[in-house]
């Protein structure tokens, strides 16, 4: 199992460091794991004047899976757009064909009080957002800035989807729903956007191939409202790049903290890039404050989806549950008055639970 590790910027190296310790334990237990590290994002700019250096991309192509931290930081905000850290993330998704982003939102019972919603609304929450990752307005052309006929500056971006792009992500959504409770909600804005009209037509047509899955449709504004009104009505949500980005961050707060949510970005063959959904948080970088659990749980997704080791995934997830049951909390998931541990101490606790499992 050959893994490329891309720590990135801000808190990335800290949280990825704790996940590397998990890999080391699994390797000591006999799993054939090897890994190498490389810079991406701002670290790539610092090392090679490129947010996705050629050597980093080569390492990622040669690996079976990629573990990434986070990218970005205010000191890179003045760089030209192609040089900004986020462009490295967008480029590696495109270069590796990582079109299917899986973002589970699972509320651990121990964190019900940490959710921004009442416990009775979110207790038992377990939903999956399937986000298309290499199309939509983030990649559509043309885009840029110009001076309009009235002499005012304006910016423009293009929202674009083709039928094949919609079909392949919809099938990921249907297959995921088939393995869960058999319910799929497709989220779009078909009352306004031509792109969404095509999206809804395509997903509806594909539903004929999945008679065992109940398909519903919802406009994105209503979906955003329903996520905070009645989130447990959802099981699997499939949606486009822009809507999925926003809705999955919203769902993270239902689970107590964005620091708890892992993700997988997969190609057509199951190779994936695994990362927490949160950002680089440069304001707390180097202060031993970051929550490493989303990164560690991203490893669990790696072993489940790319390496087909569900037993290892369950072992990692069980170790995280054990730590939460013991009452350990980083600052983002702690209630007022609860004791708070740092990044390293949380990693220590997961490692101890993993070794005893």
KATA-V709402 format. One record per residue. N is the residue number from 1. PHI is phi in radians with two decimals (none if undefined). OMEGA is omega in whole degrees, -180 to 180 (none if undefined). Layout:
# KATA-V709402
N,PHI,OMEGA ; N,PHI,OMEGA
This chain:
# KATA-V709402
1,none,-173 ; 2,-1.78,-172 ; 3,-2.08,171 ; 4,-1.67,-179 ; 5,-1.93,-178 ; 6,-2.11,-173 ; 7,-1.12,178 ; 8,1.41,-169 ; 9,-2.11,174 ; 10,0.97,180 ; 11,-1.38,-177 ; 12,-0.89,-179 ; 13,-1.05,-179 ; 14,-1.21,-177 ; 15,-1.29,177 ; 16,-1.17,178 ; 17,-1.03,178 ; 18,-1.23,177 ; 19,-1.17,177 ; 20,-1.07,178 ; 21,-1.09,176 ; 22,-1.10,178 ; 23,-1.04,-180 ; 24,-1.12,177 ; 25,-1.11,-180 ; 26,-1.13,177 ; 27,-1.17,177 ; 28,-1.08,179 ; 29,-1.43,173 ; 30,1.99,178 ; 31,-1.32,-178 ; 32,-1.45,-177 ; 33,-2.01,170 ; 34,-2.33,178 ; 35,-2.63,174 ; 36,-2.33,-178 ; 37,-1.96,179 ; 38,-2.73,-179 ; 39,-1.46,174 ; 40,-2.57,178 ; 41,1.23,179 ; 42,-1.06,178 ; 43,-1.09,176 ; 44,-1.17,177 ; 45,-1.10,-180 ; 46,-1.14,-175 ; 47,-1.48,-171 ; 48,-2.51,180 ; 49,0.97,-179 ; 50,-2.72,180 ; 51,-1.19,171 ; 52,-2.34,-178 ; 53,-1.02,179 ; 54,-0.94,180 ; 55,-1.16,178 ; 56,-1.18,179 ; 57,-1.11,179 ; 58,-1.10,178 ; 59,-1.10,-180 ; 60,-1.14,178 ; 61,-1.12,-176 ; 62,-1.37,-177 ; 63,-1.42,173 ; 64,-1.42,-179 ; 65,-2.70,-179 ; 66,-2.21,172 ; 67,-1.94,-177 ; 68,-2.23,176 ; 69,-1.55,179 ; 70,-2.72,-178 ; 71,-2.24,174 ; 72,2.03,178 ; 73,2.88,-174 ; 74,-1.08,-178 ; 75,-1.26,178 ; 76,-1.80,-173 ; 77,-1.17,-178 ; 78,-1.60,179 ; 79,-1.22,173 ; 80,-1.00,-175 ; 81,-0.86,-178 ; 82,-1.09,-177 ; 83,-1.69,-176 ; 84,-1.24,-175 ; 85,-0.92,-178 ; 86,-1.09,178 ; 87,-1.17,175 ; 88,-1.12,178 ; 89,-1.17,179 ; 90,-1.09,-178 ; 91,-1.20,-179 ; 92,-1.20,175 ; 93,-1.09,-178 ; 94,-1.21,-176 ; 95,-1.11,-179 ; 96,-1.68,178 ; 97,1.14,-177 ; 98,-1.51,-169 ; 99,-1.58,-173 ; 100,-2.00,-179 ; 101,-1.81,179 ; 102,-1.81,-179 ; 103,-2.22,178 ; 104,-1.36,172 ; 105,-2.15,-177 ; 106,-2.05,178 ; 107,-1.66,174 ; 108,-1.21,-178 ; 109,-0.93,-178 ; 110,-1.17,-177 ; 111,-1.89,-178 ; 112,-1.01,-179 ; 113,-1.30,180 ; 114,-1.47,179 ; 115,-1.17,178 ; 116,-1.33,178 ; 117,-1.91,179 ; 118,-1.08,-177 ; 119,-1.00,-178 ; 120,-1.19,178 ; 121,-1.41,-172 ; 122,-1.90,-178 ; 123,-1.01,-178 ; 124,1.51,-179 ; 125,-1.06,177 ; 126,-2.73,-179 ; 127,-2.21,-179 ; 128,-2.25,174 ; 129,-1.78,177 ; 130,-1.80,-174 ; 131,-1.94,172 ; 132,-1.19,-165 ; 133,-2.14,-175 ; 134,-2.13,178 ; 135,-2.27,175 ; 136,1.27,-172 ; 137,-1.22,179 ; 138,-1.26,-177 ; 139,-2.10,-174 ; 140,-1.13,177 ; 141,-2.15,3 ; 142,-1.41,176 ; 143,-2.65,177 ; 144,2.60,178 ; 145,-2.31,-179 ; 146,-2.76,175 ; 147,-1.79,-177 ; 148,-1.45,-175 ; 149,-1.09,179 ; 150,-1.52,178 ; 151,1.51,180 ; 152,-1.68,174 ; 153,-1.24,176 ; 154,-2.52,175 ; 155,-1.91,-180 ; 156,-2.56,176 ; 157,-2.36,-176 ; 158,-2.07,173 ; 159,-1.52,-172 ; 160,-2.55,171 ; 161,-2.47,172 ; 162,-1.78,179 ; 163,-1.02,179 ; 164,-1.02,178 ; 165,-1.12,180 ; 166,-1.19,-178 ; 167,-1.06,-174 ; 168,-1.21,178 ; 169,-1.34,177 ; 170,-1.10,179 ; 171,-1.13,175 ; 172,-1.07,178 ; 173,-1.12,179 ; 174,-1.09,-179 ; 175,-1.12,178 ; 176,-1.12,179 ; 177,-1.13,179 ; 178,-1.06,-179 ; 179,-1.49,-179 ; 180,-1.94,-176 ; 181,-1.76,176 ; 182,1.38,179 ; 183,-2.21,-180 ; 184,-2.25,175 ; 185,-1.95,177 ; 186,-1.65,-176 ; 187,-1.88,-178 ; 188,-2.64,174 ; 189,-2.40,-172 ; 190,-1.23,176 ; 191,-1.43,-177 ; 192,-2.29,-169 ; 193,-1.81,175 ; 194,-1.07,177 ; 195,-1.00,-179 ; 196,-1.28,175 ; 197,-1.09,177 ; 198,-1.11,178 ; 199,-0.99,-176 ; 200,-1.15,178 ; 201,-1.02,-176 ; 202,-1.20,-180 ; 203,-1.11,179 ; 204,-1.09,179 ; 205,-1.10,-179 ; 206,-1.16,-178 ; 207,-1.03,178 ; 208,-1.10,179 ; 209,-1.46,-176 ; 210,-2.31,-177 ; 211,-1.11,-180 ; 212,-1.50,179 ; 213,-1.98,178 ; 214,-1.49,-178 ; 215,-1.72,171 ; 216,-2.23,178 ; 217,-2.15,179 ; 218,-2.62,174 ; 219,-1.23,-172 ; 220,-1.12,179 ; 221,-1.16,176 ; 222,-1.18,179 ; 223,-1.07,178 ; 224,-1.08,178 ; 225,-1.19,-177 ; 226,-1.15,179 ; 227,-1.10,178 ; 228,-1.72,179 ; 229,-1.56,-176 ; 230,-2.61,-173 ; 231,-1.14,-176 ; 232,-1.31,174 ; 233,-1.24,-177 ; 234,-1.65,169 ; 235,-2.06,174 ; 236,-2.13,174 ; 237,-1.97,173 ; 238,-2.05,-176 ; 239,-2.80,-177 ; 240,-1.40,-172 ; 241,-1.11,-177 ; 242,-1.15,-178 ; 243,-1.12,-180 ; 244,-1.16,177 ; 245,-1.04,-176 ; 246,-1.26,-176 ; 247,-1.15,-179 ; 248,-1.24,174 ; 249,-1.19,176 ; 250,-1.09,-179 ; 251,-1.12,-178 ; 252,-1.09,-179 ; 253,-1.30,174 ; 254,-1.15,-177 ; 255,-1.55,175 ; 256,1.87,-179 ; 257,-2.97,175 ; 258,-1.14,177 ; 259,-1.28,-179 ; 260,-1.86,-171 ; 261,-1.79,174 ; 262,-1.52,173 ; 263,-2.71,175 ; 264,-2.26,175 ; 265,-2.06,-168 ; 266,-1.99,170 ; 267,-1.63,-175 ; 268,-1.21,-177 ; 269,-1.89,178 ; 270,1.63,173 ; 271,-1.18,-174 ; 272,-2.49,169 ; 273,-1.89,-173 ; 274,-2.06,-174 ; 275,-2.80,169 ; 276,-1.19,-177 ; 277,-1.48,-178 ; 278,-1.42,-178 ; 279,-1.62,-172 ; 280,-1.42,176 ; 281,0.74,-176 ; 282,-1.06,-179 ; 283,-1.17,179 ; 284,-2.01,-178 ; 285,-1.08,177 ; 286,1.33,-176 ; 287,-1.91,178 ; 288,1.03,-178 ; 289,-1.98,-171 ; 290,-1.25,177 ; 291,-1.52,-179 ; 292,-1.55,-170 ; 293,-1.19,178 ; 294,-1.10,179 ; 295,-1.21,178 ; 296,-1.13,177 ; 297,-1.19,174 ; 298,-1.14,174 ; 299,-1.08,178 ; 300,-1.02,177 ; 301,-1.10,178 ; 302,-1.05,-178 ; 303,-1.22,179 ; 304,-1.35,-169 ; 305,-1.62,-178 ; 306,-1.64,-174 ; 307,-1.67,178 ; 308,0.94,176 ; 309,-1.96,-180 ; 310,-1.06,-180 ; 311,-1.14,178 ; 312,-1.20,177 ; 313,-1.01,-179 ; 314,-1.14,179 ; 315,-1.14,178 ; 316,-1.12,-180 ; 317,-1.07,178 ; 318,-1.12,178 ; 319,-1.16,177 ; 320,-1.13,178 ; 321,-1.03,-180 ; 322,-1.05,-180 ; 323,-1.12,179 ; 324,-1.16,178 ; 325,-1.09,179 ; 326,-1.29,177 ; 327,1.62,178 ; 328,-1.29,-177 ; 329,-2.48,164 ; 330,-1.43,-172 ; 331,-1.04,-176 ; 332,-1.26,-179 ; 333,-2.01,-180 ; 334,-1.53,173 ; 335,-1.51,178 ; 336,-0.94,179 ; 337,1.63,179 ; 338,-1.37,177 ; 339,-1.19,-177 ; 340,-2.03,175 ; 341,-1.95,-179 ; 342,-1.61,-178 ; 343,-1.01,-177 ; 344,-1.15,-179 ; 345,-1.14,177 ; 346,-1.15,176 ; 347,-1.09,178 ; 348,-1.01,-178 ; 349,-1.16,178 ; 350,-1.13,179 ; 351,-1.08,179 ; 352,-1.09,179 ; 353,-1.15,-179 ; 354,-1.16,-179 ; 355,-1.17,-179 ; 356,-1.58,-176 ; 357,-1.46,none
